[in-house]
Amino acid sequence: MNQVTQQQILDAFKFRHACKSFDASKKITDEDFGFILEAGRLSPSSFGFEPWKFLVVQNMELRETLKPLCWGAQGQLPTASHFVIILARKEADMHYDSDYIQNHMRDVTQLPEDIVQMKGDFYRQFQIEHFKLTESPRAMFDWSCKQTYIALGNMMSVAAQVGIDSCPIEGFDREPLEKLMIEKGLFDGKEFGISCMVAFGYRENEPFPKTRHQEDAVVEWLN
Ligand SMILES: Cc1cc2nc3c(=O)[nH]c(=O)nc-3n(C[C@H](O)[C@H](O)[C@H](O)COP(=O)(O)O)c2cc1C
């Protein structure tokens, strides 16, 4: 495996910025976009349950239809080479005794039956007692959404490492957008809700210089 230096990785983190509009004439190759999707698919998730789905929206008419409900993607929707809506699984799927969870343990992770029982017990206790996720469908959905942000971050980071720009997007009106997409048959509203979005492409303009807190404002060592 090729070794990437720390400096190359940090350079990519500095290169990455929330790109407001892309050069619409430049398209990401299938190989590069496959690589970005693979970084999302391989991302970690709590208990490994992968509560996500990546909708790659390449139909420009559909992008136009979504645009009025996506205030934070006005420049990105029409210009991005690739535009991804990340769905998160809802309570019906993420509940400890759901078919999705049981099937995931058996068919995807291929755990032996005794481990399925043990993991299932842990997961139930985690959901009910430790994180109180069964208190409301919203708590469960938000917990699913949290997992999708790991995939989001990984996808943007690997994109930056191969010189591809991106923008994470939460600027949308979730309820009407979900309604519109469900009515169009784009996803099943019983299984999924919209977590976040991410646009990929090549920058049109140079970004403003990056600003961040100094390290001592955000890191505290407990020795
Ligand atoms: C979860 C999340 C949602 C965001 N939503 C939007 C958005 O809707 N539209 C947008 O232009 N930028 C959005 N941003 C970009 C942030 O404003 C940006 O990352 C932040 O100001 C730091 O700037 P930088 O990413 O260029 O370093 C979002 C960022 C994150 C992490």
The ligand as an SDF file (V2000), in Angstrom:
LIG
                    3D

 31 33  0  0  0  0  0  0  0  0999 V2000
  -23.4760   19.3190    8.7870 C   0  0  0  0  0  0  0  0  0  0  0  0
  -23.1320   20.5040    7.9630 C   0  0  0  0  0  0  0  0  0  0  0  0
  -24.1120   21.1690    7.2500 C   0  0  0  0  0  0  0  0  0  0  0  0
  -23.7910   22.2420    6.4370 C   0  0  0  0  0  0  0  0  0  0  0  0
  -24.7660   22.8050    5.6530 N   0  0  0  0  0  0  0  0  0  0  0  0
  -24.3910   23.7090    4.7060 C   0  0  0  0  0  0  0  0  0  0  0  0
  -25.3260   24.1510    3.7370 C   0  0  0  0  0  0  0  0  0  0  0  0
  -26.5000   23.7920    3.7510 O   0  0  0  0  0  0  0  0  0  0  0  0
  -24.8960   24.9890    2.7720 N   0  0  0  0  0  0  0  0  0  0  0  0
  -23.5900   25.4250    2.7160 C   0  0  0  0  0  0  0  0  0  0  0  0
  -23.2550   26.1750    1.7930 O   0  0  0  0  0  0  0  0  0  0  0  0
  -22.6960   25.0460    3.6450 N   0  0  0  0  0  0  0  0  0  0  0  0
  -23.0480   24.1810    4.6270 C   0  0  0  0  0  0  0  0  0  0  0  0
  -22.1250   23.7360    5.5350 N   0  0  0  0  0  0  0  0  0  0  0  0
  -20.7470   24.2460    5.4400 C   0  0  0  0  0  0  0  0  0  0  0  0
  -20.2690   25.0060    6.6820 C   0  0  0  0  0  0  0  0  0  0  0  0
  -20.8360   26.2720    6.7230 O   0  0  0  0  0  0  0  0  0  0  0  0
  -18.7380   25.0460    6.6250 C   0  0  0  0  0  0  0  0  0  0  0  0
  -18.2440   23.7190    6.6720 O   0  0  0  0  0  0  0  0  0  0  0  0
  -18.1280   25.8380    7.7620 C   0  0  0  0  0  0  0  0  0  0  0  0
  -18.4990   27.1830    7.6850 O   0  0  0  0  0  0  0  0  0  0  0  0
  -16.6110   25.7470    7.7660 C   0  0  0  0  0  0  0  0  0  0  0  0
  -16.0580   26.1590    6.5350 O   0  0  0  0  0  0  0  0  0  0  0  0
  -15.1790   25.1840    5.6190 P   0  0  0  0  0  0  0  0  0  0  0  0
  -15.9230   23.8920    5.4990 O   0  0  0  0  0  0  0  0  0  0  0  0
  -15.0940   25.9020    4.3020 O   0  0  0  0  0  0  0  0  0  0  0  0
  -13.8630   25.0150    6.2690 O   0  0  0  0  0  0  0  0  0  0  0  0
  -22.4470   22.6980    6.3880 C   0  0  0  0  0  0  0  0  0  0  0  0
  -21.4770   22.0470    7.1360 C   0  0  0  0  0  0  0  0  0  0  0  0
  -21.7970   20.9500    7.8850 C   0  0  0  0  0  0  0  0  0  0  0  0
  -20.7080   20.2240    8.6080 C   0  0  0  0  0  0  0  0  0  0  0  0
  1  2  1  0
  2  3  1  0
  2 30  2  0
  3  4  2  0
  4  5  1  0
  4 28  1  0
  5  6  2  0
  6  7  1  0
  6 13  1  0
  7  8  2  0
  7  9  1  0
  9 10  1  0
 10 11  2  0
 10 12  1  0
 12 13  2  0
 13 14  1  0
 14 15  1  0
 14 28  1  0
 15 16  1  0
 16 17  1  0
 16 18  1  0
 18 19  1  0
 18 20  1  0
 20 21  1  0
 20 22  1  0
 22 23  1  0
 23 24  1  0
 24 25  2  0
 24 26  1  0
 24 27  1  0
 28 29  2  0
 29 30  1  0
 30 31  1  0
M  END
$$$$
